[in-house]
Amino acid sequence: MSRRNDGTLDRRVAVAALLRDPGDLLVVTGLGSTSYDAGATGDRPLNFYLWGAMGGAAMIGLGLALAQPSRRVLVITGDGEMLMGLGALASIAAVRPPNLAIAVLDNGRFGETGQQASHTALGTDLAAVAAACGWPATCTVADMPAVAALAPRLRREALFAVVRISPAEVPRHLPPRDGARLASRFREALNVTPN
């Protein structure tokens, strides 16, 4: 049984609201659209864009949260990327890092491969999956007042949030794509030297 995507939010506007005044927030973005949107909001050394690691954003976020326990980590990714790394939800819930939050932009599509319907358009509820894995707090938001209320929660809670966005295409804004450069500037911003 299919259910239609009821998301109407402009993803670029939603991400801009989530990342307004980021301060020292560490931001990890999944492959594709979330990287475009975070970059459009404002490229910064504390943004770590994943360009070729589909399914890995949540686990990168977990590693950062464990390595930097005094820093807040926010993973912003899409439903397709999160579905590919679904096991990460159980691993993160088992560890329960208090400084990690995940926001999934859910348009019910695999946007990077041709807009095919994702599992969330076919009935998978990612917030319910995260809750079943043991996440202490989950939510789903679908309008801008709720997104505005979500932004501060993502900076203080171990929260898994689904943001229902429109499947409409948004013009691409490409932040830096050089993986070595991104890793180097991220380490420098954290004042961490490579081994």
N, C-alpha and C positions, 0 to 999 in steps of 0.2 A: 504494500500500500504506500502510495506516494503522498507526501504533504508538501504544499508549496512553501517557498521561502517567503516569510512575511516581513523580513527585514526591510526597512525603508531608510535607514541612516546612511548618509554619505560617509564612507569609511575615512576619507581624508579629514573631514571635519571632526569625526569621532576621535581619531588618533591625535589630532591637534589638541582636543580638549583633555585627553588622557595625559599628554606630555607637556601641558602648559606649565611653565616655570619648573623644569625638572630638577634644578639644583644639582646635587651629587648622586642622583638616582642612576643606577647602572641599568641600561636598557639593552636587551637582546631581542633581535627581530628575526622572524622566520624567513624562509625563502620567498622572494617575490614581493607581493603587494605591501606587506607590513614594513619591509625595508624601504620601499618607495615612500610610504606615508610618513614614517619616522624621519627619513631624510628630508622630506618636504617641510616637515614641522621645524626642522633645524638640525643640520648635521653637527655633531659634537663628538669629541674624543671618547665620551662615556657611552656612546651608542656602538653596539657590536652587531653588525649586519651579517647574517649568514647567507652566503650566495650559492652554496652548493652542498648543503647538509640538510636536505629535507627530512624532517622528522626529528631533528636534533636540538631544536631551540630550547625545549623544556629541560633537557638534560644539561645543556650548556648553562642554563640558568641555575640549575641545581648545583653544578660544580662551582659556579661563581658565588652562590649564596653560602656554600660551605667554606670556600676559601676566603671569603670576605664577610665574616659574620657581623661586622659592625656596619655594613652597608646594605641598603635596600636594593633588591634586584627585581626588575619587572621584565617579564617575557611578554612580547606582543607577537602573536602569530595568527595564522589563519586556520580555518577548520580542516582543510586538506592536510596541512602540515601537522596539525595536532593529531589527526586520525592516523597518520603514518607513524607517529611516535607515541601511540596510545599507552604502551606499557610504562612510559615515563610517569604517568599519573599515579600508578601504584607505587613506583619507586620513591617518588617525591613524598607521597603521603606516608610511607613507612619511615622516612627520615624526619619529616615535619620541620623543615627549616623555617623559622619564624620570620625571616627576612625576604622570602620569595613569594611573589604573586605572578599569576599568569592571566593575561587577557587574550581571549581568542576572538578574532573578528570572524563571525560566521555568516557567510553569504550563501551557504548551501551549494558551493561550486568549487571545482578544482580550477582556479583562475589561471594558473600558469600553463595549463595543458589544453585549454580550449573551452573552458566553461562547462565541462560535464558536471552533472549533478553529483555532489558528494554524499556521503552517508548521512550527513545531517539533514539533507533535503529528503532523505528516504526514511527518517524516523529516529536516527541516533541523537540522543540528547547528551551533549558533552558535559554539561553541568551535573546531570544525574550520574554519568559515568564517574566523574571526579569524586562526587559524594560517595558513591559505592566503593571507590578505592580508599576512602578514608580521609579525604580532604576536610579540614575543620570548617571551612566556609566556602560556599559556592553561590553563584547568582547568575541570572540572565537579565540583561537590560536591552531595551528596544527603542528608547527615545532619548533625546538630548538631556532633559532634566535628570534622567537616571544615569546617563554617562557622566554628567557633572558631579553627581553624588558619588559615583564609583571612583573617580580619580583620586580623592584623598584616601579612600579605603585601600586602594592598590599600593599606597605608600606606607601603610601601617599594619596591614593584616596579611596573614598567610591565606590568600584568597585566590580562588579559581573563578574567573568571570567570563561569561560568554556575552559578546556584544553583537546583537543581530543587525547586520548591515545589508544594504541593498546590493544586489548582484551587478548593478550598473558599473561599467568600466569607468575608471578615473585615469586621466593622463599620467603617464609614468614620469616619475622624478627619480633619476638614478643617483643615489649617494655613491661615495667611493666604492669601487669593486675590487681593489687590490687587497687580497686576503692578508698578505704579509704586512702591508702598510697598516691595515685596520688592526691587526693583532698588536703590532708595535706601538701604535698610538694609544690603544686601549691599555696596554701594560704601563706605558709612560704616565697616562692619566691616573692610574692606580698606584704609581710609584713602585712598581714590581719589576724586578730584573729577571730576564729569562735565565733558565738553568744552563 
